[in-house]
Amino acid sequence: MTKKENITGKEGVKTESNERSFAFPMASVVRIMKKELDSDKMIRSRVKEEMNIWLENICKKIARRMNKSEYTMVELDDFRTAIEPYEMIDDVEQERHRIVATLEKIKEDCDSLIRDVNRKFITPPTPSYHEKTKEASE
């Protein structure tokens, strides 16, 4: 066999022997990516490969999580439990935005209170400690 001939990896897509074997068909991954990207965007081959590798790693993590089930048969509930952290990402992002907005409001309120205190409670300047000791020694 030459390097250019196609071979099939143990668990993977046909690929050239000098390249990595991927868990998912590259065309399917690229089609999904292109569907979500603007039409004028191009995807470098390294990005396509890394997306496929990342998807494989996520799939492994989910499978390991489902494997923690005490039952022999993996059920839909096991799957849903395993993917829950990934499904909650949007909720976590929304919560982060809500918390940041709340903190910004608190910051504005604090700034307003500081201005009110400075405006309402103007105190005459008092001599500093050094000035008092200087006057006392004279």
C-alpha positions as CSV (number, residue, x, y, z in Angstrom):
1,M,0.0,0.0,0.0
2,T,1.2,3.5,-0.7
3,K,0.7,6.5,1.5
4,K,-2.1,7.8,-0.8
5,E,-4.2,4.7,-0.6
6,N,-7.2,4.9,1.7
7,I,-7.4,2.6,4.7
8,T,-10.0,2.2,7.4
9,G,-9.0,2.8,11.0
10,K,-10.2,0.6,13.9
11,E,-13.1,2.9,14.7
12,G,-13.2,5.7,12.3
13,V,-13.6,7.2,8.9
14,K,-11.5,6.3,5.9
15,T,-8.5,8.5,5.8
16,E,-5.0,8.6,4.3
17,S,-2.5,6.5,6.2
18,N,-0.4,9.5,7.2
19,E,-3.5,11.3,8.7
20,R,-5.4,10.7,12.0
21,S,-8.6,8.6,12.0
22,F,-11.6,10.6,13.1
23,A,-14.6,9.3,15.0
24,F,-17.2,11.2,12.9
25,P,-17.5,11.7,9.2
26,M,-15.7,14.9,8.4
27,A,-18.3,15.9,5.8
28,S,-21.1,15.7,8.3
29,V,-19.2,17.8,10.8
30,V,-18.3,20.4,8.2
31,R,-21.9,20.5,6.9
32,I,-23.2,21.3,10.3
33,M,-20.5,24.0,10.9
34,K,-21.2,25.6,7.5
35,K,-25.0,25.7,8.2
36,E,-24.3,27.8,11.3
37,L,-21.6,30.1,9.8
38,D,-22.1,33.0,7.5
39,S,-22.0,32.0,3.9
40,D,-18.8,34.1,3.3
41,K,-16.9,32.3,6.0
42,M,-14.3,29.6,5.1
43,I,-13.1,26.9,7.5
44,R,-9.5,25.9,7.7
45,S,-8.8,22.2,7.7
46,R,-7.2,22.4,11.1
47,V,-10.5,23.8,12.5
48,K,-12.5,21.0,11.0
49,E,-10.1,18.4,12.4
50,E,-10.1,20.0,15.9
51,M,-13.9,20.2,15.9
52,N,-14.1,16.4,15.1
53,I,-11.6,15.7,17.8
54,W,-13.5,17.8,20.3
55,L,-16.8,16.1,19.4
56,E,-15.1,12.8,20.0
57,N,-13.8,13.9,23.4
58,I,-17.3,15.2,24.4
59,C,-18.8,11.9,23.3
60,K,-16.3,10.0,25.4
61,K,-17.0,12.1,28.5
62,I,-20.8,11.6,28.1
63,A,-20.2,7.8,27.6
64,R,-18.1,7.7,30.8
65,R,-20.8,9.5,32.7
66,M,-23.5,7.1,31.4
67,N,-21.2,4.2,32.4
68,K,-21.5,5.3,36.0
69,S,-25.1,4.0,35.9
70,E,-25.6,1.0,38.2
71,Y,-27.8,-0.7,35.7
72,T,-26.7,-2.9,32.8
73,M,-28.9,-1.1,30.3
74,V,-28.2,2.5,29.6
75,E,-31.5,4.4,29.4
76,L,-32.5,7.7,28.1
77,D,-32.5,9.1,31.6
78,D,-28.8,8.2,31.9
79,F,-28.1,10.0,28.7
80,R,-30.1,13.1,29.7
81,T,-28.2,13.2,33.0
82,A,-24.9,12.9,31.2
83,I,-25.6,15.7,28.8
84,E,-27.2,18.0,31.4
85,P,-24.0,20.1,32.0
86,Y,-23.6,20.7,28.3
87,E,-27.3,21.6,27.9
88,M,-27.1,24.1,30.8
89,I,-24.3,26.2,29.2
90,D,-26.8,28.6,27.7
91,D,-28.6,29.0,31.1
92,V,-25.3,29.6,32.8
93,E,-24.4,32.3,30.3
94,Q,-27.7,34.0,30.8
95,E,-27.3,33.8,34.6
96,R,-23.8,35.3,34.2
97,H,-25.2,38.3,32.2
98,R,-27.9,38.8,34.8
99,I,-25.4,38.8,37.7
100,V,-23.1,41.2,35.9
101,A,-26.1,43.5,35.2
102,T,-27.1,43.4,38.9
103,L,-23.5,44.1,40.0
104,E,-23.3,47.1,37.6
105,K,-26.5,48.4,39.1
106,I,-25.1,48.0,42.6
107,K,-22.0,49.8,41.5
108,E,-24.0,52.7,40.1
109,D,-26.0,52.9,43.4
110,C,-22.7,53.0,45.4
111,D,-21.3,55.7,43.2
112,S,-24.6,57.7,43.7
113,L,-24.4,57.2,47.5
114,I,-20.8,58.4,47.6
115,R,-21.7,61.5,45.6
116,D,-24.7,62.2,48.0
117,V,-22.4,61.7,51.1
118,N,-19.8,64.0,49.7
119,R,-22.3,66.7,48.8
120,K,-24.4,66.6,52.0
121,F,-21.7,66.0,54.6
122,I,-19.0,68.5,53.7
123,T,-16.6,68.8,56.5
124,P,-14.1,71.6,57.0
125,P,-10.6,70.5,56.3
126,T,-8.8,69.6,59.5
127,P,-5.1,70.0,60.0
128,S,-3.2,66.8,59.6
129,Y,-1.2,65.2,62.4
130,H,2.1,66.7,61.2
131,E,0.7,70.2,61.1
132,K,-0.6,69.8,64.7
133,T,2.8,68.6,66.0
134,K,4.6,71.3,64.1
135,E,2.4,74.0,65.7
136,A,2.7,72.5,69.2
137,S,6.5,72.5,69.0
138,E,6.6,76.2,68.1
